[in-house]
Amino acid sequence: MTREPSAGRRGDGALWPRTQAHIDLAKHGMNNWKPFDFEQHNAEVGSIEADNADAMTANRSADSPTIQAIARRMRDWVGRAWSRSPTKAAFTVLGGFYRDHPDSRARYGGRAAGLADYMTEAMRAFAETRLI
């Protein structure tokens, strides 16, 4: 039996069931959002991504106070989507999803080469030191 990884797609291109379940749960938490809520949410993640890209380009380490402040914003952003704050494990796995999922890699790579890996490391460092 193939063990389901923390994130990503199976060989046939479909999402692993656990990954899809997490995505579905997050979407369910947004059922009552208004268009303005989505606009704000998308604007915030755009700002987080841009700030991460700028910090990466400036060679800031993923565990620097500047990056950890951005990772905190990411944690808060995720918490709003999930209707609960992510745990250490969940935030770390989500970072791995951003690194491993082709759509996420393309999104972040479109901002700056290497950004998916950088954000994953920043999220891991934040989770290790600030989440339970």
Backbone bond lengths (Angstrom), bond angles and torsions (degrees), N, CA, C in turn:
res aa  C-N    CA-C-N  psi(-1)  N-CA   C-N-CA  omega(-1)  CA-C   N-CA-C  phi
1 M - - - 1.452 - - 1.528 108.80 -
2 T 1.326 116.32 136.93 1.456 121.57 179.24 1.518 109.26 -81.62
3 R 1.322 115.98 128.23 1.465 120.91 178.14 1.515 108.94 -77.68
4 E 1.340 115.32 132.83 1.456 120.47 179.84 1.519 110.08 -72.26
5 P 1.344 117.95 125.07 1.467 119.58 176.88 1.524 110.12 -71.94
6 S 1.323 115.44 173.73 1.460 120.06 -178.09 1.520 112.36 -65.39
7 A 1.309 117.19 -24.48 1.459 119.69 -176.21 1.511 109.92 -160.79
8 G 1.302 114.41 167.72 1.456 119.29 171.01 1.501 114.56 105.42
9 R 1.313 114.24 -161.09 1.452 122.00 -174.25 1.518 110.78 -117.82
10 R 1.321 114.28 153.78 1.460 120.54 174.01 1.522 108.19 -75.15
11 G 1.325 116.13 175.08 1.450 121.04 178.73 1.520 113.54 -59.75
12 D 1.348 117.00 -27.41 1.460 119.89 -179.79 1.528 112.53 -85.77
13 G 1.333 117.61 4.25 1.456 121.49 177.04 1.517 114.76 93.06
14 A 1.336 117.77 -13.93 1.466 120.53 179.51 1.525 110.12 -77.02
15 L 1.326 116.20 150.88 1.459 119.89 175.60 1.522 109.54 -68.94
16 W 1.321 116.70 146.30 1.454 120.62 172.84 1.517 108.05 -62.59
17 P 1.336 119.03 146.18 1.475 121.15 -176.94 1.525 114.34 -54.62
18 R 1.329 117.63 -41.65 1.472 119.74 -178.63 1.523 110.50 -66.82
19 T 1.320 117.19 -39.70 1.457 121.12 177.97 1.519 109.78 -62.05
20 Q 1.331 116.43 -47.23 1.463 120.31 179.92 1.520 111.11 -63.02
21 A 1.327 117.60 -37.65 1.461 120.88 178.96 1.523 111.37 -62.22
22 H 1.316 117.53 -40.27 1.468 120.88 178.15 1.530 110.81 -66.64
23 I 1.300 116.58 -41.01 1.468 120.49 178.21 1.528 109.87 -63.46
24 D 1.325 116.52 -44.68 1.468 120.61 -179.83 1.529 111.47 -62.72
25 L 1.327 116.86 -39.75 1.465 120.90 178.98 1.524 110.89 -64.07
26 A 1.318 116.59 -42.47 1.470 119.93 177.94 1.518 110.57 -63.30
27 K 1.320 117.48 -43.47 1.464 120.74 179.46 1.524 111.03 -63.37
28 H 1.334 116.27 -37.13 1.463 119.71 178.08 1.536 110.93 -61.75
29 G 1.320 116.08 -37.66 1.460 120.13 179.22 1.521 113.25 -65.63
30 M 1.316 116.79 -17.18 1.465 121.84 -179.48 1.528 112.72 -99.41
31 N 1.330 117.17 5.70 1.466 120.33 -175.75 1.524 113.90 -55.65
32 N 1.311 116.83 -34.10 1.464 119.79 -176.43 1.524 113.53 -95.99
33 W 1.316 117.15 7.41 1.452 120.18 179.66 1.525 110.13 -70.21
34 K 1.291 115.02 146.17 1.465 122.61 174.88 1.528 108.20 -95.02
35 P 1.331 117.82 164.86 1.472 119.83 178.30 1.527 112.68 -51.88
36 F 1.326 117.13 -39.14 1.461 120.34 179.39 1.530 111.15 -61.51
37 D 1.336 117.13 -38.42 1.465 121.07 179.18 1.526 110.42 -61.59
38 F 1.333 116.33 -43.98 1.470 120.29 178.51 1.528 110.96 -65.41
39 E 1.323 116.72 -40.50 1.469 120.18 178.99 1.520 110.74 -61.19
40 Q 1.326 116.21 -46.43 1.470 120.41 178.45 1.526 111.01 -62.20
41 H 1.318 115.97 -44.14 1.464 121.73 -178.25 1.532 110.22 -61.77
42 N 1.319 116.57 -45.42 1.467 120.81 179.71 1.527 111.93 -67.80
43 A 1.327 116.58 -37.51 1.464 119.55 177.74 1.531 110.62 -64.55
44 E 1.327 116.15 -40.72 1.466 119.87 -179.37 1.527 111.26 -64.73
45 V 1.332 117.57 -44.87 1.468 118.33 -179.39 1.521 110.19 -67.87
46 G 1.321 117.65 -32.30 1.467 119.80 175.20 1.514 111.51 -62.32
47 S 1.317 115.70 -40.65 1.456 121.23 177.77 1.535 111.07 -66.57
48 I 1.313 116.46 -41.56 1.469 121.04 178.22 1.529 110.22 -62.11
49 E 1.324 116.16 -45.78 1.468 120.58 179.67 1.528 110.99 -62.53
50 A 1.323 116.89 -44.61 1.467 120.90 -179.76 1.528 110.75 -63.28
51 D 1.326 116.57 -42.26 1.466 120.04 179.72 1.530 111.08 -65.77
52 N 1.328 116.82 -39.01 1.468 119.92 175.47 1.520 110.79 -63.20
53 A 1.322 117.14 -44.25 1.470 120.97 -179.88 1.526 110.52 -61.87
54 D 1.332 117.04 -43.16 1.464 120.61 178.72 1.526 110.85 -62.53
55 A 1.336 116.16 -43.67 1.467 120.31 -179.11 1.528 111.04 -66.74
56 M 1.326 116.59 -39.10 1.461 119.98 178.03 1.522 110.10 -63.79
57 T 1.326 116.49 -44.20 1.465 121.42 179.26 1.529 110.97 -62.25
58 A 1.330 115.89 -31.73 1.464 120.91 178.37 1.534 112.03 -83.85
59 N 1.332 116.42 6.13 1.471 122.76 177.89 1.521 114.23 62.43
60 R 1.322 117.10 32.66 1.470 119.67 174.36 1.523 108.74 -76.17
61 S 1.312 116.26 138.30 1.462 119.03 179.31 1.525 109.62 -71.13
62 A 1.331 115.70 150.30 1.463 121.18 -176.28 1.525 112.60 -63.37
63 D 1.324 117.37 -20.40 1.459 118.96 179.26 1.529 113.07 -102.08
64 S 1.331 117.19 11.92 1.470 120.63 178.16 1.528 110.07 -69.24
65 P 1.329 117.30 155.06 1.465 119.88 178.35 1.535 113.05 -55.99
66 T 1.316 117.47 -37.61 1.465 120.60 179.18 1.522 110.54 -61.53
67 I 1.309 116.96 -47.82 1.463 121.12 -178.17 1.516 110.59 -70.28
68 Q 1.304 117.05 -36.55 1.459 118.69 179.02 1.529 111.36 -66.29
69 A 1.319 117.47 -31.39 1.469 120.27 174.39 1.532 110.11 -66.68
70 I 1.318 117.05 -38.16 1.470 120.47 177.00 1.531 109.59 -68.32
71 A 1.334 117.13 -39.85 1.462 120.63 177.96 1.529 111.00 -63.28
72 R 1.324 116.94 -35.18 1.471 120.27 175.94 1.529 109.78 -63.31
73 R 1.317 116.56 -41.70 1.474 119.69 176.68 1.529 110.43 -61.34
74 M 1.340 116.03 -39.20 1.460 120.43 178.29 1.524 109.95 -64.54
75 R 1.328 116.76 -43.61 1.466 120.61 177.27 1.525 110.40 -58.75
76 D 1.326 117.31 -44.03 1.463 121.16 178.94 1.524 111.14 -64.51
77 W 1.332 116.69 -40.11 1.463 122.25 179.27 1.533 110.12 -62.67
78 V 1.327 115.70 -46.02 1.466 120.47 177.83 1.523 109.90 -62.30
79 G 1.320 116.98 -43.19 1.458 121.13 -179.80 1.523 113.06 -58.78
80 R 1.326 116.39 -37.83 1.473 118.87 176.73 1.531 110.47 -65.37
81 A 1.313 117.49 -40.90 1.466 120.54 179.72 1.527 111.28 -67.80
82 W 1.306 116.51 -38.73 1.458 121.08 -176.71 1.525 113.12 -86.79
83 S 1.311 117.52 -8.82 1.469 123.01 -175.44 1.531 111.43 62.87
84 R 1.323 116.56 24.79 1.459 122.42 174.76 1.531 107.10 -169.81
85 S 1.287 115.93 152.11 1.459 120.09 179.95 1.523 109.80 -74.05
86 P 1.330 118.06 135.30 1.461 119.30 179.50 1.525 111.83 -69.09
87 T 1.311 115.05 146.00 1.460 121.10 174.90 1.531 108.95 -76.88
88 K 1.307 115.15 172.29 1.469 121.26 176.06 1.528 110.14 -54.97
89 A 1.322 116.58 -49.74 1.463 120.57 -178.54 1.526 111.19 -63.86
90 A 1.321 117.17 -44.97 1.469 120.66 -177.54 1.523 111.64 -64.25
91 F 1.324 117.15 -41.07 1.460 120.70 -178.74 1.535 110.58 -68.47
92 T 1.329 115.58 -37.56 1.461 120.19 177.87 1.532 110.47 -66.56
93 V 1.318 116.69 -44.52 1.466 120.90 178.72 1.528 110.18 -63.67
94 L 1.323 117.10 -40.80 1.460 120.06 178.46 1.526 110.50 -61.03
95 G 1.312 117.08 -41.23 1.463 120.00 176.01 1.525 111.22 -59.22
96 G 1.323 116.08 -41.16 1.460 120.08 176.53 1.518 112.01 -64.38
97 F 1.325 115.61 -35.83 1.465 120.01 176.73 1.524 110.01 -62.78
98 Y 1.321 116.41 -44.34 1.469 119.46 179.20 1.531 111.02 -61.49
99 R 1.320 116.85 -35.92 1.463 120.94 179.15 1.524 112.04 -73.48
100 D 1.334 117.02 -39.49 1.460 121.56 -170.03 1.527 115.04 -93.25
101 H 1.306 117.60 -27.25 1.468 119.79 -175.67 1.525 109.46 -77.31
102 P 1.333 117.68 128.03 1.466 119.97 -176.56 1.532 114.12 -57.05
103 D 1.318 117.28 -37.17 1.476 119.48 179.78 1.525 111.06 -66.31
104 S 1.331 116.14 -42.47 1.468 119.80 179.15 1.519 110.83 -67.30
105 R 1.328 116.47 -44.47 1.473 119.79 178.32 1.518 110.40 -57.22
106 A 1.321 116.58 -42.71 1.468 120.49 179.97 1.527 110.58 -65.98
107 R 1.320 116.19 -42.72 1.474 119.80 -179.92 1.523 110.86 -59.75
108 Y 1.334 116.10 -53.33 1.457 119.80 -176.51 1.519 111.62 -72.02
109 G 1.318 116.56 -37.02 1.456 119.98 177.20 1.516 112.26 -64.33
110 G 1.331 116.32 -26.97 1.460 120.44 175.87 1.518 112.42 -68.62
111 R 1.307 116.66 -25.41 1.476 121.08 175.97 1.518 110.78 -81.08
112 A 1.323 115.63 -45.32 1.477 121.09 -178.29 1.519 108.55 -164.49
113 A 1.309 116.90 133.49 1.461 121.25 178.07 1.522 109.61 -58.40
114 G 1.318 116.36 129.23 1.458 121.36 179.06 1.516 114.77 89.07
115 L 1.334 118.12 -1.21 1.468 120.18 -175.02 1.524 112.29 -64.83
116 A 1.322 118.72 -37.57 1.471 119.81 -179.97 1.523 110.44 -60.13
117 D 1.323 117.16 -44.69 1.464 120.60 178.68 1.530 111.30 -64.83
118 Y 1.311 116.13 -40.93 1.459 121.70 -179.49 1.527 110.71 -63.83
119 M 1.342 116.57 -46.73 1.462 119.83 179.42 1.521 111.25 -63.99
120 T 1.330 116.33 -38.28 1.461 120.16 178.10 1.524 110.40 -60.18
121 E 1.321 116.52 -45.22 1.460 120.47 179.69 1.527 111.00 -66.06
122 A 1.315 118.00 -39.89 1.467 121.40 178.48 1.533 110.42 -63.78
123 M 1.322 116.62 -42.72 1.471 120.42 178.91 1.524 110.89 -65.85
124 R 1.341 117.16 -40.08 1.456 120.50 177.87 1.530 110.63 -63.03
125 A 1.329 116.64 -46.02 1.471 120.47 -179.71 1.525 110.71 -62.18
126 F 1.321 116.91 -41.19 1.465 120.71 178.48 1.526 110.22 -63.70
127 A 1.330 116.19 -47.28 1.470 119.74 -179.15 1.514 111.32 -61.40
128 E 1.331 117.10 -41.92 1.469 121.46 -178.12 1.526 112.22 -62.09
129 T 1.313 116.76 -36.80 1.464 119.73 -173.00 1.521 114.73 -102.32
130 R 1.333 118.09 -16.30 1.459 118.27 -171.63 1.528 115.97 -130.68
131 L 1.325 117.47 -6.01 1.470 119.11 -179.33 1.515 110.23 -118.78
132 I 1.322 114.42 158.54 1.480 119.11 176.82 1.518 109.86 -115.48
